[in-house]
Amino acid sequence: MRVAAFLCLILISSPAPAFSSDIKSIEPGESILTLKGELNKNLYNYYQSKISKNTKKVVVTSLGGDVKYGIYIGKDIFDRKLDVIVRDYCLSSCANYIFLAGKNKIIENNSIIGFHGTSFSVPGGEEIKKIILDSKGEFIKTKNILQIKNQKKFQYESYTDNISDLEFFEKLAVKKNILFDFSGTLNIEEEKYENKPPYDDVVIWPSSELLKKCYHIKNIDDRFRPKNEFGLIKDWQVRHPNARLFIGGDNMFDGCKKRQSQAQVTRSCRTTKTNGVDGNGMTTTVETTVCR
């Protein structure tokens, strides 16, 4: 028996010497803005009230949230040319719109990022997908967006979010397949587990090399990203024993080779138990699954 874990958006290598994970190293007069929590109207209002011309870096900890507010914050970060530092975790809308918007994108030690789709990962938008994927060139063009806006038949529920995604990723000048490549499915062999697979959600953390090669995304400092794909999830799960999060790496991702959004990816998986200490200093055992 197999269970399919769908990668959908929650709508609510070598060190890079030019960057530093030490965010205390700032120039006189510079400031750091810390964002923590769900990407929603409240966090957006907080961001607006705290951002200033002296802000040079944004430190973020978020599981994601509403596409709209993630894009609002991300666009402003991009326009201000701010660095983004991920502390602990930045998933879903946080990864798409906050992390990618940073001038320099820095992932602190023992921290993770995770993608699992865009607004195109939910039902609807098939005609828009076809227009974008069939358009010439690797990048989203303004003419593609205008073409879609001018076709009134595209008025399904996620239309507005689709347009916002297109405009955001065109602004960042990244390759268009990023809209679709994290929305495939992952088959896990359920019979290996006594109750159910030890995760509730699945995210993908491609390396900086792969993000640059596949999508033209540059200036990522992921020097602390474990070279062993198993390490992507093990250490983080030990510190977050209740997170139930599956983190896939480059081994789970074929974005440069094919349109993963149209494919079902199957990997063999193994489970390992690791002893560790959680955030409260209590001994804990974490069951970790890695797929090849």
Buried (B, 14 or more C-beta within 10 A) or exposed (E): EEEEBEBBBBBBBEEBEEBBBEBEEBEEEEEBBBBEEBBBEEBBEBBEEEBEEEBBBBBBBBBBBBBBBBBBBBBBBBEBEBBBBBBBBBBBBBBBBBBBBBBBBBBBEEBBBBBBBBBBBBEBBEEBBEBBBEBEEEBBBEEBBEBBEEEEEBEBEBBEBBBBBBBBBBBBEBBBBBBBBBBBBBBBBEEEBEEEBBBEBBBBBBBBEBBBBBBBBEBBBBBBBBEEBBBBBBBBBBBBBEBEBBBBBBEBBBBBEEBBBEEEBBBEBEEEEBEBEBEEEEEBEBBBBBBE
